[in-house]
């Protein structure tokens, strides 16, 4: 794709009239392709919002079944903003990858708050439930200011200028990822069976005159040829579109360019290379689709499948309301007798709760039958018809719940006679039909985070990454400067030792380099240059950017507590067993540390403690392999040691005395032998000498 983009001509070399005519035809073809779906969704939206004629009369009343079902499903499929989680593809202790993951994760968390991802996801959820399709659009924006004061500041980037378009005289002051909600009627794509076969996507952007003139200074000519902007088909749309112009932003994958064209205009406003180099090209994730067939990407709204039942429910509702109006006491009495009729009329007035009415001609009243003179309308028959209609409507409502799969557990409706096991089974299997919808919205949120992470990795400056995340990393130049200072201090210490040796003085003991306390910690961290190089080269391909599988629905507190308790029990039991083994065999400590990390990574609750466990494990492994000093002896061992020393001293002294005695005896024997030899020599001399003859 990059090689193809390099061969494309520049934006000013495109024939804007030819490109505009081509894309007007493509847009019209796509609009015809989705026309039936758009008409159907328009009717469904009106029913949901009750935008028909006056609903006050009994003939116009409707049963809000669509609104009720949608209200039940809204918190079931999405309830809170997704939390981005950036993990290393391989869970090693490589410091550069670890720091890069943390930087990207914190920037994504800030982007989710800054772009109000929660409100965007709620709008997508409503479109998904009503029209079976929800879409968003992501943009990169940056603000620039001149480096030299003599250069006038440029306006904020509108999302089309990337890092390669930065002027040498400008610097980025602010960067952000914008996540725009796209209404279901403002999004088009090429007709295809599968999303991977889609060749282009487009969104309709409403612009005021000021925004249009600022973005397209030369675009008024095409609007004049078009005859003005779209004003809408009803009063609401006309009020919203007043003073605005609809412009289509088109991203074409096959041609590797983007096109801006006003709705209905014959000439394109702008043709340029894509401002973002994304892995999947499109600046929008795969839409959150509802029911799809294998033959096309035209979704089918859920309301279609129970629309007939809703029509029958509305008919019965109107009938019940009409019959309810007939539940009034209607009295018939003879009007010929002028003396009795006023008394009967006075007694039957609605404002008279308890009244005594004198009848002047009592005999005449009794002659005509007394109470038989008054005949009431048989409203008990009307009541029976109303009860029958309510029963039929109730059955139709149950049929709708069967079609949609909304069980009574999901609606919070249960019976006191049901056991806890029965309710748990219904809760488990009653919500199985909405799990696909939960998974689809979770996938959609994950794709949004993936694209946002890719934009952050490719576009954000190192200063922005550190400023947003709150993590300050040294640069390569700062580390090199500190290393030079340490080398200089070492050289000075060596020179001082050499001078002392020459003067015959003892050399001073070696001293560690005199550095601020934060410098050693800084030297252990990777540089921001290494982190940015990893992000730029590998982007998100070197990471797995993901969100929790249940982070878009309301969490089950009991399940979360159970997971945390299981993790605590696992760690506690493991530490108890590992402690005994470590005392007997210290060489197994590194193996046990890796085993604990392997077990902790299997728990979502243990992900937050992974770094702490790794640090503690490294310290334990280092302590286990280091030589240990002998333990302090106990008092009993001290007594035994002293006794042994006394015995050893006595034996040594005894041995020394024995050696001295033997030496004395040896010397005595030698002296005696010498005396004997001298006596023998003297006797022999006397015997041979003539003097003694």
C-alpha positions in Angstrom: 0.0 0.0 0.0 2.8 2.4 0.8 4.5 1.6 -2.6 1.2 2.4 -4.4 0.8 5.7 -2.5 4.3 6.7 -3.5 3.3 6.5 -7.2 0.1 8.6 -6.9 0.1 12.1 -8.3 -0.1 15.1 -6.0 -3.4 16.5 -5.0 -3.2 19.4 -7.5 -2.6 17.0 -10.4 -6.0 15.3 -10.1 -8.9 16.3 -12.4 -11.3 17.5 -9.7 -14.2 17.6 -12.2 -13.6 14.0 -13.3 -13.1 12.8 -9.8 -16.2 14.7 -8.6 -18.4 13.1 -11.3 -17.1 9.7 -10.5 -17.8 9.9 -6.8 -21.2 11.5 -7.3 -22.2 8.4 -9.2 -20.7 6.1 -6.5 -22.5 7.9 -3.8 -25.8 7.8 -5.7 -25.3 4.1 -6.3 -24.6 3.4 -2.6 -27.7 5.5 -1.6 -29.9 3.4 -3.9 -28.4 0.3 -2.5 -29.3 1.3 1.1 -32.5 3.2 0.3 -34.9 0.5 1.5 -33.0 0.1 4.8 -32.9 3.9 5.3 -36.7 4.2 4.7 -37.3 1.4 7.1 -35.0 2.9 9.8 -36.7 6.3 9.4 -40.1 4.7 10.2 -38.7 2.8 13.1 -37.1 5.9 14.6 -40.4 7.8 14.3 -42.2 4.9 16.1 -39.5 4.9 18.8 -39.8 8.6 19.4 -43.6 8.7 18.9 -43.4 11.4 16.3 -46.7 10.6 14.7 -49.8 12.8 14.9 -51.6 13.7 18.1 -51.4 10.7 20.6 -53.9 12.1 23.1 -57.1 10.7 21.5 -58.0 7.1 22.0 -57.8 6.4 18.2 -54.2 7.5 18.1 -52.9 5.8 21.2 -50.1 3.2 20.8 -48.4 0.7 23.1 -44.7 1.7 23.4 -43.4 -1.8 22.9 -40.3 -0.7 20.9 -39.3 1.9 23.5 -39.8 -0.6 26.3 -37.7 -3.3 24.7 -34.9 -0.9 23.8 -34.9 0.5 27.3 -34.4 -3.0 28.7 -31.6 -3.9 26.3 -29.7 -0.6 26.5 -28.0 -1.2 29.9 -27.8 -5.0 29.1 -25.5 -4.5 26.1 -23.6 -1.4 27.2 -23.5 0.3 30.6 -20.1 2.0 31.1 -17.2 3.3 29.2 -14.6 0.6 28.1 -11.3 0.7 29.9 -8.3 0.3 27.6 -5.7 -2.2 28.6 -2.3 -2.3 26.7 -0.4 -5.5 27.2 2.9 -6.8 25.9 2.5 -9.5 23.3 5.0 -11.6 25.3 4.8 -11.1 29.0 8.5 -10.7 29.7 10.3 -8.2 31.8 11.8 -6.2 28.9 11.9 -2.6 30.3 11.4 -0.8 27.0 8.3 -2.8 26.0 6.9 -2.5 29.5 7.3 1.3 29.6 5.9 1.7 26.1 2.8 -0.3 27.1 2.3 1.8 30.1 2.7 5.1 28.1 0.2 4.0 25.4 -2.3 2.7 28.0 -2.3 6.0 29.9 -2.6 8.1 26.7 -5.6 5.9 25.6 -7.3 6.3 29.0 -7.0 10.1 28.7 -8.2 10.0 25.1 -11.3 8.1 26.1 -12.1 10.8 28.7 -11.1 13.7 26.5 -13.1 12.5 23.5 -16.1 11.5 25.7 -16.1 7.9 24.5 -19.0 7.1 26.8 -21.5 9.3 25.1 -20.3 8.2 21.7 -20.7 4.5 22.6 -24.2 5.2 24.0 -25.2 6.8 20.7 -23.8 3.9 18.8 -25.7 1.5 21.1 -29.0 3.2 20.3 -28.4 3.1 16.6 -27.3 -0.6 17.0 -30.5 -1.5 18.8 -32.9 0.5 16.6 -31.3 0.3 13.1 -28.8 -2.6 13.5 -25.8 -0.4 12.6 -23.6 2.0 14.6 -20.5 3.9 13.4 -17.8 6.3 14.5 -15.0 8.1 12.8 -11.5 8.9 14.2 -9.4 11.9 13.5 -6.0 13.2 14.5 -5.8 16.9 15.4 -2.8 19.1 16.4 -2.3 22.7 17.2 0.7 24.5 15.9 2.6 27.7 16.9 5.6 29.3 15.3 9.0 28.9 16.7 10.1 32.4 15.8 8.1 35.3 17.1 8.2 37.0 13.7 6.1 34.2 12.1 2.3 34.5 12.5 0.7 31.5 14.3 -1.0 29.0 12.1 -4.5 27.8 12.8 -5.3 24.5 14.4 -5.0 21.5 12.2 -8.3 20.1 11.0 -7.1 16.5 11.0 -5.5 16.4 7.6 -2.0 17.5 8.4 0.2 14.8 9.8 3.7 14.8 11.2 5.2 14.9 7.7 3.3 18.2 7.0 4.8 20.1 9.8 6.6 23.3 8.8 10.2 23.8 10.0 9.1 27.1 11.6 6.2 25.5 13.5 6.0 23.2 16.5 3.2 21.2 17.9 1.6 22.5 21.1 -1.3 20.2 21.5 -2.3 16.8 20.1 -5.5 14.7 20.4 -7.4 11.9 18.9 -11.0 12.8 18.1 -13.7 10.2 18.1 -16.8 11.4 16.2 -20.2 9.8 16.3 -21.6 9.3 12.8 -25.4 9.1 12.5 -26.7 6.0 10.7 -28.0 8.1 7.8 -24.6 9.9 7.4 -22.5 6.8 6.7 -22.0 5.0 3.4 -19.7 2.3 2.0 -19.3 0.4 -1.2 -21.8 -2.4 -1.7 -20.2 -5.7 -0.7 -21.0 -9.0 0.9 -18.3 -8.9 3.6 -16.6 -6.0 5.3 -13.2 -7.1 4.1 -14.5 -6.6 0.5 -15.5 -2.9 1.1 -13.3 -0.6 -1.0 -14.4 2.8 0.2 -16.2 4.4 3.2 -17.7 7.9 3.4 -19.3 10.1 6.0 -21.4 13.2 5.6 -20.1 16.2 7.6 -22.3 19.2 8.2 -20.3 22.5 8.0 -21.3 26.0 8.7 -20.4 28.7 6.1 -17.4 29.8 8.3 -16.1 26.3 8.7 -16.5 25.6 5.0 -14.7 28.7 3.8 -11.9 28.1 6.2 -11.5 24.5 5.1 -12.1 25.0 1.4 -11.3 28.6 0.4 -11.9 27.9 -3.3 -15.0 25.7 -2.8 -17.8 28.2 -3.2 -17.8 27.8 -7.0 -18.9 24.2 -6.8 -21.6 25.1 -4.3 -22.9 27.8 -6.6 -23.2 25.3 -9.4 -25.0 22.9 -7.0 -27.6 25.6 -6.0 -27.1 25.6 -2.2 -27.1 23.1 0.6 -29.5 20.4 1.6 -32.4 21.7 3.7 -34.0 18.4 4.8 -37.4 16.8 4.3 -39.1 17.9 7.5 -39.2 20.8 9.9 -36.7 19.3 12.3 -34.1 18.5 9.6 -34.6 22.0 8.1 -34.0 23.6 11.5 -30.8 21.5 12.0 -29.5 22.2 8.4 -30.2 25.9 8.4 -27.0 27.6 7.3 -25.0 24.4 6.9 -23.5 22.6 3.9 -23.2 18.8 3.8 -19.8 17.6 2.6 -18.8 14.0 2.0 -15.4 12.8 3.2 -14.5 9.6 1.3 -11.6 7.3 1.9 -10.8 5.0 -1.0 -8.7 2.0 -0.3 -8.1 0.9 -4.0 -6.9 4.4 -5.1 -5.2 5.2 -1.8 -6.6 8.7 -1.5 -9.2 10.8 0.2 -11.8 12.9 -1.5 -13.9 15.8 -0.2 -17.0 16.6 -2.2 -20.1 18.7 -1.4 -23.4 16.8 -1.6 -24.7 17.0 -5.2 -21.8 19.1 -6.4 -20.3 18.0 -9.8 -16.7 19.0 -8.8 -14.6 17.6 -6.0 -13.4 20.0 -3.3 -10.1 18.3 -2.6 -8.2 15.1 -3.4 -5.2 14.2 -1.3 -3.3 11.3 0.2 -4.7 9.8 3.4 -3.6 11.9 6.4 -3.2 8.8 8.5 -1.3 5.6 7.6 -3.4 3.0 9.3 -3.0 -0.7 9.2 -6.5 -1.3 7.8 -6.6 2.0 6.0 -10.1 3.1 7.1 -10.3 5.7 9.9 -13.4 3.9 11.2 -13.8 0.4 12.7 -16.1 -2.2 11.2 -19.6 -0.9 12.1 -21.5 -2.5 15.0 -23.9 -4.7 12.9 -27.0 -6.3 14.1 -28.7 -9.1 12.1 -26.9 -9.7 8.8 -27.3 -12.2 6.0 -24.4 -13.8 4.2 -25.3 -12.1 1.0 -25.0 -8.4 1.9 -24.0 -5.8 4.5 -27.6 -4.4 4.7 -28.6 -5.1 8.3 -32.1 -6.0 9.4 -33.4 -4.1 12.5 -34.8 -6.3 15.3 -38.1 -4.4 15.2 -38.9 -6.0 11.8 -39.2 -9.4 13.3 -42.0 -8.4 15.8 -43.5 -5.5 14.0 -46.7 -7.4 13.2 -47.2 -8.3 16.8 -46.7 -4.6 17.7 -49.3 -3.6 15.2 -51.8 -6.0 16.7 -50.9 -4.7 20.2 -51.5 -1.1 19.0 -54.9 -2.1 17.6 -55.9 -3.8 20.8 -54.7 -0.8 22.8 -56.8 1.5 20.7 -59.8 -0.8 21.1 -59.3 -1.0 24.9 -59.1 2.7 25.2 -62.3 3.2 23.2 -64.1 0.6 25.3 -62.8 2.2 28.5 -64.4 5.5 27.4 -67.7 3.6 27.3 -67.5 2.6 31.0 -69.8 5.4 32.0 -73.1 5.1 33.9 -75.9 5.9 31.4 -79.5 6.0 32.7 -82.7 6.0 30.7 -86.0 7.2 32.2 -89.4 8.3 31.0 -89.5 12.0 30.2 -93.3 12.4 29.9 -94.0 12.9 33.6 -92.9 16.4 34.4 -93.0 15.9 38.2 -90.9 12.7 38.4 -88.2 13.4 35.7 -86.5 16.3 37.4 -86.1 14.3 40.6 -84.5 11.4 38.7 -82.2 13.7 36.8 -81.1 15.4 40.0 -80.4 12.1 41.7 -78.2 10.9 38.8 -76.0 13.9 38.6 -72.2 13.0 38.9 -71.5 15.7 41.6 -74.2 14.2 43.9 -72.6 11.5 46.0 -75.2 11.2 48.7 -78.5 13.1 48.2 -82.1 12.8 49.2 -84.5 13.8 46.5 -88.2 14.4 47.4 -90.6 13.0 44.9 -93.9 14.9 45.0 -95.9 12.4 43.1 -94.9 9.2 44.9 -98.0 7.3 43.9 -97.4 8.0 40.3 -93.7 7.0 40.7 -94.7 3.6 42.3 -97.5 3.0 39.8 -94.9 3.1 37.0 -92.8 0.5 38.8 -90.5 2.5 41.1 -87.0 1.4 40.3 -88.2 -0.2 37.1 -88.8 3.2 35.8 -84.9 3.6 35.5 -83.0 1.6 32.9 -79.1 1.6 32.8 -76.7 0.7 30.0 -75.3 -2.9 30.4 -71.7 -1.9 31.0 -70.9 -5.4 32.4 -70.7 -6.6 28.8 -68.3 -3.9 27.9 -66.2 -4.9 30.9 -66.0 -8.5 29.7 -64.8 -7.4 26.2 -62.1 -5.2 27.8 -60.9 -8.1 29.9 -60.7 -10.3 26.9 -58.8 -7.7 24.9 -56.3 -7.3 27.8 -55.7 -11.0 27.9 -55.1 -11.2 24.1 -52.7 -8.2 24.3 -50.8 -9.8 27.2 -50.3 -12.9 25.1 -49.0 -10.8 22.2 -46.6 -9.1 24.6 -45.3 -12.5 25.7 -44.9 -13.5 22.0 -42.8 -10.4 21.5 -40.6 -11.4 24.5 -40.2 -14.9 23.0 -39.2 -13.4 19.6 -36.7 -10.9 21.1 -35.4 -13.2 23.7 -35.9 -10.8 26.6 -36.6 -13.0 29.5 -38.3 -12.0 32.7 -34.9 -12.1 34.5 -33.5 -9.4 32.1 -36.6 -7.3 32.7 -36.3 -7.8 36.5 -39.6 -9.6 36.6 -39.8 -12.8 38.7 -42.1 -14.8 40.9 -41.9 -15.4 44.6 -42.5 -19.1 44.1 -39.4 -19.6 42.1 -36.3 -21.1 43.8 -32.9 -19.5 43.7 -31.6 -22.3 41.5 -34.4 -21.8 39.0 -33.7 -18.0 38.9 -30.0 -18.7 38.5 -30.6 -21.0 35.6 -33.0 -18.5 33.9 -30.4 -15.8 34.5 -27.7 -17.9 32.8 -29.7 -19.1 29.8 -32.2 -16.2 29.6 -29.5 -13.8 28.6 -27.7 -16.1 26.2 -29.5 -14.5 23.2 -28.2 -11.0 24.0 -24.6 -12.2 24.5 -23.9 -11.8 20.8 -25.0 -8.2 21.0 -22.8 -7.6 24.0 -19.8 -9.2 22.2 -20.5 -7.1 19.1 -20.4 -3.8 21.0 -17.3 -5.0 23.0 -15.6 -5.8 19.7 -16.6 -2.4 18.3 -15.2 -0.6 21.4 -12.0 -2.7 21.1 -11.5 -1.7 17.4 -12.0 2.0 18.4 -9.2 1.6 21.0 -7.0 -0.2 18.5 -7.2 2.6 15.9 -6.8 5.3 18.6 -3.7 3.5 19.9 -2.3 3.2 16.4 -2.8 7.0 15.9 -1.1 7.7 19.2 1.9 5.5 18.4 2.4 7.0 14.9 1.6 10.6 15.5 2.1 11.7 19.1 5.3 13.5 20.0 7.5 12.2 22.8 6.7 15.3 24.9 2.9 14.7 24.5 3.3 11.0 25.5 5.1 11.9 28.7 2.9 14.9 29.5 -0.4 13.0 29.1 0.8 9.9 30.9 2.6 11.7 33.8 5.7 9.5 33.2 9.0 11.4 32.8 11.7 9.4 31.0 15.3 10.6 30.3 16.5 11.2 26.8 19.6 9.5 25.4 21.5 12.8 25.7 20.6 13.1 29.4 21.8 9.6 30.1 25.0 10.2 28.2 25.6 13.4 30.1 25.2 11.6 33.4 27.5 8.8 32.3 30.1 11.4 31.4 29.8 13.0 34.8 30.3 9.6 36.5 33.3 8.9 34.4 34.8 12.2 35.3 34.3 11.6 39.0 35.9 8.1 38.7 38.9 9.6 36.9 39.3 12.3 39.5 39.2 9.6 42.2 41.9 7.5 40.4 44.1 10.6 40.1 43.8 11.4 43.8 44.7 7.8 44.6 47.8 8.0 42.4 49.0 11.3 44.0 48.6 9.8 47.4 50.6 6.7 46.4 53.4 8.9 45.0 53.6 10.9 48.3 53.7 7.7 50.3 50.3 8.1 51.9 47.6 5.5 52.0 45.1 5.7 49.2 41.6 6.9 50.2 38.9 4.3 50.1 36.8 4.3 46.9 33.7 6.5 47.1 30.6 6.1 44.9 29.9 8.9 42.5 28.2 12.0 44.1 24.9 12.2 42.2 21.4 13.4 43.1 19.2 10.7 44.6 16.9 10.6 41.6 19.8 9.9 39.1 20.3 6.2 39.9 16.6 5.5 39.4 16.6 7.5 36.1 19.6 5.5 34.9 17.7 2.2 35.4 14.8 3.4 33.2 14.8 3.2 29.4 15.1 6.4 27.4 12.2 8.1 25.7 14.1 7.7 22.5 14.1 3.9 22.8 10.4 3.9 23.6 9.4 6.1 20.7 11.6 4.1 18.4 9.8 1.0 19.4 6.4 2.7 18.9 7.3 4.1 15.6 8.8 1.0 14.1 6.3 -1.5 15.5 3.4 0.7 16.2 0.6 -1.4 17.8 1.8 -4.5 15.9 4.2 -5.2 18.8 1.4 -5.0 21.4 -2.0 -6.4 22.0 -4.3 -3.5 22.7 -7.4 -4.9 24.1 -10.2 -4.1 26.6 -11.8 -6.3 29.2 -14.4 -8.6 27.7 -17.1 -7.4 30.2 -16.0 -3.8 30.4 -18.9 -2.5 28.3 -21.7 -4.0 30.4 -22.7 -3.6 34.0 -20.4 -5.8 36.0 -21.7 -8.5 38.3 -20.5 -7.5 41.7 -20.8 -11.1 43.1 -18.8 -12.5 40.2 -16.1 -9.9 40.6 -15.9 -10.6 44.3 -15.7 -14.3 43.6 -12.8 -13.8 41.2 -10.9 -11.7 43.6 -11.4 -14.2 46.5 -10.2 -17.0 44.2 -7.1 -15.1 43.4 -6.4 -14.3 47.1 -6.9 -17.9 48.1 -4.7 -19.1 45.3 -1.9 -16.7 46.2 -2.2 -17.4 49.9 -2.1 -21.2 49.5 0.8 -21.0 47.1 2.8 -18.8 49.4 2.2 -21.0 52.4 3.5 -24.1 50.5 6.3 -22.3 48.7 7.7 -20.9 52.0 8.3 -24.4 53.4 9.9 -25.5 50.2 12.1 -22.4 49.9 13.6 -23.0 53.4 14.6 -26.5 52.5 15.7 -25.9 48.9 16.5 -22.3 48.2 17.5 -23.2 44.6 13.8 -23.7 43.8 12.8 -20.1 44.6 13.2 -18.8 41.0 11.0 -21.7 39.8 8.3 -20.9 42.3 8.4 -17.2 41.4 7.8 -18.0 37.7 5.1 -20.4 38.7 3.3 -17.8 40.8 3.5 -15.2 37.9 2.2 -17.8 35.5 -0.8 -18.5 37.8 -1.5 -14.8 38.5 -1.6 -13.9 34.8 -4.6 -16.2 34.4 -6.7 -14.0 36.7 -8.0 -10.6 35.6 -7.7 -9.5 39.2 -4.0 -10.4 39.3 -3.1 -8.2 36.3 -2.8 -5.1 38.6 -0.3 -6.9 40.8 1.8 -8.3 38.0 4.5 -5.7 38.2 4.7 -5.9 42.0 4.9 -9.7 41.9 7.7 -9.5 39.4 9.7 -7.0 41.5 9.2 -9.0 44.7 10.1 -12.3 42.8 13.3 -10.8 41.5 14.3 -9.8 45.0 13.5 -13.2 46.4 15.4 -15.0 43.7 18.4 -12.7 44.3 18.3 -13.3 48.0 18.0 -17.1 47.5 21.1 -17.3 45.3 23.3 -15.0 47.4 25.7 -16.5 50.0 24.2 -16.7 53.4 25.9 -16.0 56.8 25.7 -18.8 59.4 22.7 -18.6 61.7 23.2 -17.4 65.3 23.6 -20.3 67.8 21.1 -21.0 70.5 22.0 -20.9 74.2 22.2 -24.7 74.4 24.4 -24.7 71.3 26.6 -22.0 73.0 27.1 -24.2 76.1 27.9 -27.2 74.0 30.4 -25.1 72.0 32.1 -23.8 75.2 32.3 -27.3 76.6 33.9 -28.6 73.4 36.4 -25.8 73.4 37.4 -26.5 77.0 37.8 -30.2 76.2 39.8 -29.4 73.1 42.1 -27.0 75.2 42.7 -29.7 77.9 43.5 -32.3 75.3 45.8 -29.8 73.6 47.6 -29.0 76.9 47.9 -32.6 77.7 49.4 -33.3 74.4 51.8 -30.4 74.8 52.9 -31.8 78.3 53.5 -35.2 76.8 55.7 -33.7 74.1 57.8 -31.8 76.6 58.3 -34.9 78.8 59.4 -36.9 75.9 61.8 -34.2 74.8 63.3 -34.1 78.3 63.7 -37.9 78.4 65.3 -37.8 75.0 67.7 -35.1 76.0 68.6 -37.1 79.2 69.2 -40.2 77.2 71.4 -38.3 74.7 73.5 -36.7 77.5 73.9 -40.1 79.2 75.0 -41.7 76.0 77.5 -38.8 75.4 78.9 -39.4 79.0 79.3 -43.1 78.5 81.1 -42.5 75.2 83.4 -40.0 76.9 84.2 -42.4 79.8 85.0 -45.2 77.3 87.3 -42.9 75.3 89.2 -41.9 78.5 89.7 -45.5 79.6 91.0 -46.4 76.2 93.5 -43.5 76.2 94.8 -44.4 79.7 95.3 -48.0 78.7 97.4 -47.0 75.6 99.4 -44.1 77.1 102.9 -44.9 78.5 102.4 -42.3 81.2 100.0 -44.5 83.0 102.1 -47.7 82.5 
